[in-house]
Amino acid sequence: MSIDLEREQTIQQLCRQFALDHLTTQELESRLDAAYRAQTSDELRALTAGLPPVPLTSAGTVAATRPYGTAPATAQRVFSVFASVKKRGDWEPAEHVRALALFGELVIDFREARLRPGLTTVEVFAAFGTARIIVPPGLHVECDGSAILGEFTQKTSLSAEPSVDAPTLRIAGTAVMGQVQVRMRLPDESALQALKREWGR
């Protein structure tokens, strides 16, 4: 097996470990950087040594199943690895959502989501992929992102002021040779319609 193929498999495994909460964002960034610099198989194997086995899945959502109206789940994972995943429609986010886009496209649409009062946190990481987060007007949104040879952008001009009784969506994360885009859209508004509205057409 070539070192490049081993590197790719190691990167995929690290990202799956992150999606399953076995690595923090900082640990993932550090190990990905080491994977790109690794020159031998032993260096790559050391990056996953001691980590638990993970299922070989490429995309999906992992969250506790519960009836609406019960206590919210504390954590939820939405990830896309060499795939396109779109989370939208009527859904109930957990208090903490971890999102990963690796060599793929991930769309998380909060316009019809049942956000509870208080804080909902989205921790997003995009590597060689694109993560798009769509929010409705009138929702208070806080963003704190960074990029390494990538892009982290926010356009939420109609974001509401913070309120104790209203939901707050906090988005934080990193793009490494990828993109994280946070955009406000009206209900049922397409990306093209949103561009036309922003351009005043």
N, C-alpha and C positions, 0 to 999 in steps of 0.2 A: 504494500500500500504506500502511495506517495505521501510525502510530508504535507502537501497541500490538502489532500483528501482527509488526512488525519486532523489537520487544523480545522477544516470545515465541520467535521463530526464533533470535535471538541467544542467548538463555538455553539453548535446546536444543543449539545448536552448542557452547557453552561446556561443557555437561555431557558431551557426547560426547567433547570434547577431554580432559576430566578422566578419563573412563572408559578412554581410550586412553593414559593416562600422559603426555599432552602438557602438563598443568597440574598443579601441586601443589594440595593442599587450600587453602592460604593464597591462592594465585593465583586459584583458582576463587571463593572467598568474596569477594575484592576485586573481581573483575570482575562477579560477580553484583550486588553492591551498586552498582557503577557503572552496570550495565544498568538497574536499577530507577530510578536517578536521572537517566538520560539523557533529554534533551528533543528531540534531533535525530537524524536518520539517520546523520550523520557521526560523532556520539559513539558510536553503536552499532557502526558498522563498524570504528571504531578498536579496539574490544575484541577483535575476532577477526583483526585485521590481522597478517600474519606467521605465523599458525598453519597447519599443514598441512591439506589437505583430509581430510574424514572421511566414511565411508560413512553413508548416511541410513538407519540402523537404529534401531529403537525399544527393543529389549530383547534381552538375551541374556547369554551367558557367553563370554569370550575367554580361552583358556589354551593353553599348549603341550600337544600330545598326545604321550603317552609310555606305555610299559608300566609297570605297577606293579612296584616293586622297583628301578627305576633312580633316578638322582638326582632329587630333587624340583624342580619348576619354581620359579623365584624369584619370579614374579609371576603374578597371575590377576585378571581383572576380571569382576565380576558387576554388571549394571546394569539398571534399569527406568526407562524414560522414557515417560510416559503409558501405562503397561501394568502387568500383574501378573506377577511372576517369582518362582518358588519353586525354590530349590536345596536338594535334600534326598535322602535315601536313601544308597546306598553311593557315596561319592565321595572323592577325595583332594585336599584343599586344597593350594595352593601355600604357600610360606613367607610370602608377602605377598599378601593379598587386598584389592583395592580395590572397595568397594561403593558404588553410587550409586542413590538413589531420587528421581526427579524427577516430581512430579505422578502418582505411582503407588505400588504396593506391592511391596516386596522382602522375601522371606523366605529366610534362610540358616539351614539346620538342620544342626547339627554332631553330632546324636545318633548317626548311623551313619557319620559321616565317618572316614576313616582318617588321623588326625592322627599325625604322626611325633614322636619324642622331640624335645624342645627347643621353641623359640618359634615360634608361628604368629601373625602380626599381621593384624588386620582393620582397615582404614582405611575408615570409613563416613561418607557425607555424604548427608543427607536434606533436600531442599528442596521444600516443599509436597507431601510424600509421607511414607510410613511405611516404615522399615526395621526388620524384626524378626529378631533373632538368637537362635536357640534352642540351648542348650548342655545336655549331659547332666550328671547328678550325678557327682561324683567327679573332675571336670576342674578344674584350677586356672585361674581366669579373672581377668584384670585389666582394669579399665575406666577410661578417662580420656576423658570426653566433656563437651561444652558445648552450650548451646542459645541461639539468638537468636529470641525470640518463638516458641519451640517447646518440645520436651521430649526429654530424654535420661535414661532410667531404667534401673536395673539391679536384678534380683531373682535372685540366684544364691546362696541361703543354704546350699546343699550343696556349694559349691565346695571343692576339695581344697587342702591346703597345697602350696606350691611344692616341687618335687623335681627334682634334676638329671636323672634318667633318665625322668621323666614329661613328657607334653606340657603346654605352657602356651599358653593362648589369650589374646592381648592385643587388646582392642578399644578403638579410639580414633576419635573423630570429632566431627561437629557436626551439629546439626539447626537449620535455618533455616526457621521457619514450618512445621515438620514434626515427625516423631517418630522417635526411635531407641529401640527397646526391646530389652533383653537379658534373656532369661528362661531359667530352668532348667526342664526338663521330663523326666519319666521316659520310658523307651522306650515308644513307641506311645501316649503320653498326649496327648489332645487339649487344646486351649486351655481348654475348659469343664471337663474333668476336672482340669486343673491348678489352676483357680480354686477348685473344690470342695475339693481337697486343701489349698490354702493357707488356705481358710476353715475347715478342720477338719470338713467335712461327710462 
